[in-house]
Amino acid sequence: MTQSLLELEQNNAFIGRHIGPSEQEVAEMLAVVGAESLDDLIHQTVPANILNDQPLGIGASRTEVEALAYLKSLARQNKVCKSYIGMGYHDTHVPLVIQRNVLENPGWYTAYTPYQPEIAQGRLEALLNFQQMTQDLTGLPLASASLLDEATAAAEAMALAKRVSKNKKANSFFIADDVHPQTIDVVRERAEHYGFDIIVAPAEAVVEHELFGALFQYPSTTGQIRDLQDLIAKVQSQKGIACVAADILSLVLLKAPGQLGADVVLGNAQRFGVPMGYGGPHAAFFATRDEHKRSLPGRIIGVSKDTRGKPALRMAMQTREQHIRREKANSNICTAQVLLANMSSFYAVYHGPEGLKRIAERVHRLTDILALGLQSKGVQLKHDSWFDTLTIVTNDKDAIQARALAAGVNLRTDLDGALGVSLSETTTRNDVAELFDLFLGTGHGLEVAALDAVAARGTGSIPERLLRDEPILTHEVFNQYHSESEMLRYIHKLEMKDLSLNYGMISLGSCTMKLNATAEMVPVSWPEFARIHPFAPLDQTQGYQRMIGELEDWLVKITGYDAICIQPNSGAQGEYAGLLAIKKYHESRGEGHRDICLIPSSAHGTNPASAQMANMKVIVVACDKKGNVDMADLRAKAAEAGENLSCIMATYPSTHGVYEESIREICEVVHSHGGQVYMDGANMNAQVGITSPGFIGSDVSHLNLHKTFAIPHGGGGPGMGPIGVKAHLAPFVAGHAVVKTGKESRDNGAVSAAPFGSASILPISWMYIAMLGDEGVKRSTQVAMLNANYLMKSLAEDFPILYSGRNDRVAHECIVDLRPLKEECGISEMDVAKRLMDYGFHAPTMSFPVAGTLMIEPTESESKVEIDRFIHAMKQIREEMRQVQSGQWTLEDNPLVNAPHTQDDVMDAEWSRAYSREQAVFPSAEVRRAKFWPTVNRIDDVYGDRNLFCSCLPTEAYGE
């Protein structure tokens, strides 16, 4: 026994759990790439002038048990109160069959955005259900597959209104003053940078203004149910676009806004079975008219067909994606909220129309009972209509609030001379009795049962003309899975159609699909994190504040910046927030004229889209033949911009997967002209522990916590994109209209609905950093680079590698160039991507950042065994390409152009192809041991776009 107690305690065990290759495998890979050690590899790869060998100072690694125990101690400092705050956020019962089998299931939360739809049919079906649910409840024919939150969805509605309104002279957007305040805050901030004029006034005043659009709340933030039909008609009579933010549960009982004439309907699907989570993540819904489909923000799931004519789902109209359209994109949306949209759609499927109606009617009945009781005792209500929210006028506000807090009850308190009470699915008759005590004192004599008898006869609290009179959710998917066994099987059936990280490596360049460790995911479900309202008093959220504070401190040390703003709830939102900080900084110095944003041609597609949203002029900087920023072109364009230069948006390592030698010089050139340096944080996985944006010379970056810091992609969301800033930019990051923290930026406008973004998933990144510590986060970066260089070196024998840096090294990803091979044999990058499915792999990033290529990122979590399996698959595919080139197979009949192969192919009565069934579906021994079956053949994208259909199909259609 030669080991010390410290060694036996194994406090750094998680490092070996997270990092895939063993010490022996690391040594073997180092020998292949020609490096003596991981440190030697780093010194061969990273420019010496940006290497930083100083420890980060985030502490030693902790065991899973230690980290969870400490985080639990923080969670207990949160006070879980009964929340009646409302304002778009409500407590809900997450059906346990959905919690365990979707929210807590890596088969659902580790999947990637469904860009390869043949192996994403399950998640696509769940999203199609979400769209159908949205269409039914809003009364509009076209819905997206979710946006980030209600407030940003409202901002997107404003942008859509400006694009499609035929009143081109108008520059004003109207917001009714009874819209949720956080929504007004976000829309006002977005409008300022678009250059729109915002009018906030009582809804009836909409008739007094010339507008390109207007936004109403239904029911209002204080609970009133107003007939919007005439106001909507007035907006439309001016050729404006009428937008309605609606409560999703109320729409079960209320007339659909689309029937009232609305052009756009949006809202938050959170109360359909998703925890409040201190603000998110939650899926926003968004619906509009069919004629606006080309302007709809976000993603749409559509029905197409595969090569057999079988119905198949895909993301429709992908050319609207911002990485393709760049500064001409409708928005910069990158991360949607797929996982949460799926949860909400499953909630609707599980309860069905009758179950949802019972929930909505119960909530409304309890609200009626509360209103009747209070009114019988002389309490004044602000409105005479309501669904679930009462605004109670009182001169005794402080005393009632004190009693409520003492009882562990949160009321809405931001209303002058009034308190708000919003009931939810979790509210019981006992809760209503407690509310009587809080408002009236004990001895009031009110009985819930007696009041129920009165309410059952009708109260008129929903105006009769606004009662829904058409059925909802009539599609069979919402009417057949109501038992837990049937629901469980339906969820599992869909899961089996999707390839996720629980099956194999997803080697997507730029997306960093690393391990999402179970210990990191566990705290998300803790009620101390999950059941907190985003506007709960700060003294009830001390655990969150401490956890967020520690995470911010670690991220400051990791990034080399001085401050962190947690609010942006996606990477694209982080880009936008960072650019706004730069813009406001310039304005504070009397240099608001600085509006030119330089963006290298190699940059992420969201960069120019974000710059356009910030009303900046995009100037593209060329790259040289090696993929590096052309310094002569940069100097010339920076000089030409001169005193109008606002910033540069650079990605580092570059999107081409290379550590550019000139990065410090790039920063110096831009700074010399008075500009700021925005460094896209997408590739932070190649920086952590060995350099940092702040050390290099950048002023601001967003951080994709769903990439580098282990928050899972969730099938296309959730994500988080906090920004790190140097001290001079700290006063200009996002604030919030409702929750005021002590930071100097607190009075700035918001970029997201909740003050700390999607706070409930921040514990994932906290756990990741805590368990890795100084040693682990640095080793993660080193091994990510080793895996990438080993993969590159192994593939270079058969495939051209497009770019490399010093000593022919790549960073954490590499680009395989298929263009020369396509010229030789006619096989495209698409064919290779689809053939990889037959080998059990999700394709790498296809045709980005260079058309005709595959960008591959193995991450540090993948073992040498898994990387070798991928390399073997690629080499076999290369051999198949040679057989096409040699004429053994024709270009029209070979395993690549016919890929992927399905069970339908195998079961063909006749097999007339030039290769065997075995070669089609079992191309390697590894596949024989564990076969993943695509459920549809290659999908016809052109057919899907020409025949846009975005609603549910009959169940039998999928089985034909």
Salt bridges, closest charged atoms under 4 A:
GLU23 OE2 - ARG779 NH2 3.16
GLU28 OE1 - LYS864 NZ 3.72
ASP91 OD2 - ARG531 NH2 2.40
GLU118 OE1 - LYS834 NZ 2.81
GLU125 OE1 - LYS497 NZ 3.83
GLU156 OE2 - ARG190 NH1 3.46
ASP178 OD2 - ARG226 NH1 2.95
GLU189 OE2 - HIS193 NE2 3.32
GLU189 OE2 - LYS584 NZ 2.57
GLU204 OE2 - ARG226 NE 3.09
ASP227 OD2 - ARG465 NE 3.14
ASP247 OD1 - HIS90 NE2 3.79
ASP247 OD1 - ARG271 NH1 2.78
ASP263 OD1 - ARG289 NE 2.76
ASP290 OD2 - LYS293 NZ 3.46
GLU321 OE2 - ARG299 NE 3.26
ASP368 OD2 - HIS364 NE2 3.36
ASP388 OD2 - ARG271 NH1 2.73
ASP414 OD1 - ARG412 NE 2.61
ASP431 OD1 - LYS82 NZ 2.78
GLU434 OE1 - LYS82 NZ 2.98
ASP437 OD1 - HIS444 NE2 2.68
ASP452 OD1 - ARG365 NH1 2.71
ASP469 OD2 - LYS255 NZ 3.65
GLU470 OE2 - ARG468 NH1 2.58
GLU486 OE2 - ARG489 NH1 3.63
GLU495 OE1 - HIS492 ND1 3.80
ASP498 OD2 - ARG123 NE 2.90
GLU528 OE2 - LYS72 NZ 3.27
GLU550 OE2 - ARG546 NH2 3.87
GLU552 OE2 - LYS743 NZ 2.98
ASP553 OD2 - LYS557 NZ 3.23
GLU591 OE1 - ARG594 NE 2.97
ASP595 OD2 - LYS617 NZ 3.66
ASP633 OD2 - LYS637 NZ 3.00
GLU661 OE2 - ARG806 NE 2.74
GLU665 OE2 - ARG635 NH2 2.05
ASP680 OD2 - HIS604 ND1 3.54
ASP680 OD1 - HIS702 NE2 3.89
ASP699 OD2 - HIS671 NE2 2.72
ASP699 OD1 - HIS728 NE2 3.62
ASP747 OD1 - LYS740 NZ 3.48
GLU797 OE1 - LYS875 NZ 3.07
ASP798 OD2 - LYS875 NZ 2.59
ASP798 OD1 - ARG882 NH2 3.04
GLU813 OE1 - HIS812 NE2 3.87
ASP817 OD1 - ARG819 NE 2.88
GLU824 OE1 - ARG878 NH2 3.90
ASP831 OD1 - ARG938 NH1 2.87
ASP838 OD2 - ARG835 NH1 2.82
ASP838 OD2 - HIS901 ND1 2.77
GLU857 OE2 - HIS812 NE2 3.84
GLU860 OE2 - HIS18 NE2 2.72
GLU860 OE2 - LYS514 NZ 2.78
GLU866 OE2 - ARG869 NH2 2.95
ASP868 OD2 - LYS864 NZ 2.84
GLU879 OE1 - ARG882 NH1 3.46
GLU880 OE2 - ARG835 NH2 2.81
ASP904 OD2 - LYS310 NZ 3.46
ASP905 OD1 - ARG308 NH2 2.77
ASP905 OD1 - ARG913 NH2 3.64
ASP908 OD2 - ARG308 NH2 2.74
GLU918 OE2 - ARG928 NH2 1.88
GLU926 OE2 - HIS872 ND1 3.56
ASP941 OD1 - ARG314 NE 2.79
ASP945 OD1 - ARG314 NH1 3.04
